[in-house]
Amino acid sequence: MKMGTMNISLTPEQAEYVRRTVARDFGNASEFFRDLLRERMKREIEADLAMLQSTTPGAPAGPSEAELASVLKTQREVRQELKHARRV
């Protein structure tokens, strides 16, 4: 897979932290930053899933039969009115 490149600016303290962490846990700085990105992406996905799961229990799956019938009735009425308006 072809990799893209990016340049980033770090404070001296951040750069030193990256150097220490890479020396201890990673083969190079790219691996370190890819790991950070994977973890961040995973947290965002988990947060999105948690939000979806917290809002769906008890939520209706969609409009009720009565709501659908009302919408269809209104739609027929509007179409009839438009049809008559074009004739006049």
Secondary structure, DSSP 8 states (H G I E B T S, - for coil): -----------HHHHHHHHHHHHHH-SSHHHHHHHHHHHHHHHHHHHHHHHHHHH-TT--SS--HHHHHHHHHHHHHHHHHHHHHHH-
